[in-house]
Amino acid sequence: MAKTVQTPTYNRLLSVLPDEDYRKLLPHLETVSLSFKQVLFQPGRSIDYVYFPIDSVVSLLTTMADRTQAEVGLVGYEGMVGISIALGIPTTPLRAVVQIPGEALRMRTDIFNTAVREKTLLQDILLRYTHVLIVQIAQSVACNILHSVEQRMCRWLLMIHDRMRKDKFPLTQESLSQILSVRRASVGTVARKLRALRLIDYERGEITILNRLELETIACECYDISSKEFDRWIRGN
């Protein structure tokens, strides 16, 4: 059940807005609970709501004709799901699926469009975030082509760790294999190696980050490039 936000709730993208701009949005923001694998929008269909995750994480997926899928983007409390709406585009070829359950703020797209057209700092921040998301998607494409499963898996775990802000989170090896578009056996091999090195631990349905610094040394440069771009254009705003 959705509930109207009465006090500011943390989403980094919203947090950089001037207080006056945020207060204008506040009456139109609802806190909703997002469940695992919940679909927020489908390719080619109108987007009814935009979402600002709080402690949930959403995968942006591209779907092939044979229904196979690949993750091209990841959105957590640092961003927004449905950014095409800010560009005046009511649909997207991507599918948005909840990867880590939790809460998010949502707003009807018609109200959101009105807010964007008011030429407040919101518009500038959303354009900056669009750039950051494009960089993340571009790095994901390069990463999937050029880097090993081990590097890609470490990068993805770091991205989730950033967005969860805690060391332990729900994640199965089956889900991870689908996200990385690799065989589950390959994910299992890497997971066992990382656990043997005491970088992660895992039990049924959960993964714990034990040594983030060492994960960063294994992960490819794609993680660092995307993170620095966010810091440059959003956090440093």
Sequence and secondary structure as in RCSB ss.txt:
>XXXX:A:sequence
MAKTVQTPTYNRLLSVLPDEDYRKLLPHLETVSLSFKQVLFQPGRSIDYVYFPIDSVVSLLTTMADRTQAEVGLV
GYEGMVGISIALGIPTTPLRAVVQIPGEALRMRTDIFNTAVREKTLLQDILLRYTHVLIVQIAQSVACNILHSVE
QRMCRWLLMIHDRMRKDKFPLTQESLSQILSVRRASVGTVARKLRALRLIDYERGEITILNRLELETIACECYDI
SSKEFDRWIRGN
>XXXX:A:secstr
  EE  S    HHHHTS HHHHHHHGGG EEEEE TT EEE TTS   EEEEESS EEEEEEE TTS EEEEEEE
 TTS B GGGGGT    S EEEEEE EEEEEEEHHHHHHHHHTTSHHHHHHHHHHHHHHHHHHHHHHHHHHS HH
HHHHHHHHHHHHHH SSEEE  HHHHHHHHTS HHHHHHHHHHHHHTTSEEEETTEEEES HHHHHHHS HHHHH
HHHHHIIIIIT 
